[in-house]
Amino acid sequence: MFTFDIHLHTDYYSGCSVISPEQLIQRAVQIRLDGIAITEHGIRWPNEKFDELKRLADPHGLILINSQEVHTYSPRNGMEGEFLVFGVKKSLGSDFTAQELVERVHGEGGILIAAHPYKWSRHGRQRYYGAGDRIYELKLDAIELYHPHHDEDSLQKVREAMDKLGLPGTGGSDAHQVHVIGSCLTVFANEVRSEEDFIREIQGGRIQAKKVMGS
């Protein structure tokens, strides 16, 4: 089995994070992860810069996946949730509705995961800082189950959606601070050595979400 944290931010492209890319790799190696996905807000690392990170990770056998977390919005609904996007080769920003994002990502052969769909919002008229029940309206590839801000009610709602939609659940720490890295994980049943492996295994549902005890 291969264990990944697939929801992570660094201070290089996500201003809300205080984790340097070097700290991220060091911590992932320290806690013996097999791989990580870097999901900056609306930004995919340029290939040449990401290759530099890979050169830091390769000696430790750590697999790096270049991805992004995309915020969606519509004039009618306001915020429509955030989504982890894999397999798209350009930065997507935040100019999409949720449905537009689904169509764009799948049109380019990528996949997307509803990030923390039932994370409670602490401000504004939105109930959730995530897609909420909108996940039932979208053609998704997976749903983030374990997230540090998903309580028991949130977990129950995600499990119900996974069952009704026939989708796998993932785990990701959404870390913006070093100590959070690895608190929620995605375990792959088969070997993952590349982005192609990563996407194929998620599409096939050969994954399991894991929450680390005490986190």
KAQUIJO-V179134 format. One record per residue. RES is the residue in one letter. D_CENTER is the distance of its C-alpha to the mean C-alpha in whole Angstrom. Layout:
res=RES d_center=D_CENTER
res=RES d_center=D_CENTER
//
This chain:
res=M d_center=19
res=F d_center=16
res=T d_center=14
res=F d_center=11
res=D d_center=8
res=I d_center=5
res=H d_center=4
res=L d_center=7
res=H d_center=10
res=T d_center=13
res=D d_center=17
res=Y d_center=17
res=Y d_center=15
res=S d_center=14
res=G d_center=17
res=C d_center=16
res=S d_center=15
res=V d_center=18
res=I d_center=16
res=S d_center=18
res=P d_center=17
res=E d_center=20
res=Q d_center=19
res=L d_center=15
res=I d_center=17
res=Q d_center=20
res=R d_center=18
res=A d_center=16
res=V d_center=19
res=Q d_center=21
res=I d_center=19
res=R d_center=19
res=L d_center=16
res=D d_center=16
res=G d_center=13
res=I d_center=10
res=A d_center=7
res=I d_center=8
res=T d_center=6
res=E d_center=10
res=H d_center=11
res=G d_center=12
res=I d_center=13
res=R d_center=13
res=W d_center=15
res=P d_center=18
res=N d_center=19
res=E d_center=22
res=K d_center=20
res=F d_center=17
res=D d_center=20
res=E d_center=22
res=L d_center=19
res=K d_center=19
res=R d_center=23
res=L d_center=22
res=A d_center=19
res=D d_center=22
res=P d_center=25
res=H d_center=23
res=G d_center=21
res=L d_center=17
res=I d_center=15
res=L d_center=13
res=I d_center=11
res=N d_center=11
res=S d_center=8
res=Q d_center=8
res=E d_center=7
res=V d_center=10
res=H d_center=12
res=T d_center=15
res=Y d_center=18
res=S d_center=22
res=P d_center=25
res=R d_center=26
res=N d_center=23
res=G d_center=22
res=M d_center=18
res=E d_center=16
res=G d_center=13
res=E d_center=9
res=F d_center=7
res=L d_center=4
res=V d_center=7
res=F d_center=9
res=G d_center=12
res=V d_center=14
res=K d_center=16
res=K d_center=16
res=S d_center=15
res=L d_center=15
res=G d_center=15
res=S d_center=16
res=D d_center=19
res=F d_center=18
res=T d_center=18
res=A d_center=16
res=Q d_center=18
res=E d_center=19
res=L d_center=15
res=V d_center=15
res=E d_center=18
res=R d_center=17
res=V d_center=14
res=H d_center=16
res=G d_center=19
res=E d_center=18
res=G d_center=17
res=G d_center=13
res=I d_center=11
res=L d_center=8
res=I d_center=7
res=A d_center=8
res=A d_center=6
res=H d_center=9
res=P d_center=12
res=Y d_center=14
res=K d_center=14
res=W d_center=18
res=S d_center=19
res=R d_center=21
res=H d_center=23
res=G d_center=24
res=R d_center=25
res=Q d_center=21
res=R d_center=21
res=Y d_center=17
res=Y d_center=15
res=G d_center=12
res=A d_center=14
res=G d_center=16
res=D d_center=18
res=R d_center=17
res=I d_center=15
res=Y d_center=19
res=E d_center=20
res=L d_center=17
res=K d_center=16
res=L d_center=13
res=D d_center=12
res=A d_center=10
res=I d_center=9
res=E d_center=7
res=L d_center=11
res=Y d_center=11
res=H d_center=10
res=P d_center=13
res=H d_center=14
res=H d_center=14
res=D d_center=18
res=E d_center=20
res=D d_center=20
res=S d_center=17
res=L d_center=16
res=Q d_center=19
res=K d_center=18
res=V d_center=15
res=R d_center=17
res=E d_center=20
res=A d_center=18
res=M d_center=16
res=D d_center=20
res=K d_center=21
res=L d_center=19
res=G d_center=19
res=L d_center=15
res=P d_center=13
res=G d_center=11
res=T d_center=8
res=G d_center=8
res=G d_center=6
res=S d_center=9
res=D d_center=7
res=A d_center=11
res=H d_center=13
res=Q d_center=16
res=V d_center=17
res=H d_center=18
res=V d_center=14
res=I d_center=13
res=G d_center=13
res=S d_center=13
res=C d_center=11
res=L d_center=10
res=T d_center=10
res=V d_center=13
res=F d_center=14
res=A d_center=18
res=N d_center=19
res=E d_center=19
res=V d_center=16
res=R d_center=18
res=S d_center=16
res=E d_center=14
res=E d_center=16
res=D d_center=16
res=F d_center=12
res=I d_center=12
res=R d_center=16
res=E d_center=15
res=I d_center=12
res=Q d_center=14
res=G d_center=17
res=G d_center=15
res=R d_center=16
res=I d_center=14
res=Q d_center=14
res=A d_center=12
res=K d_center=14
res=K d_center=15
res=V d_center=17
res=M d_center=20
res=G d_center=21
res=S d_center=18
//
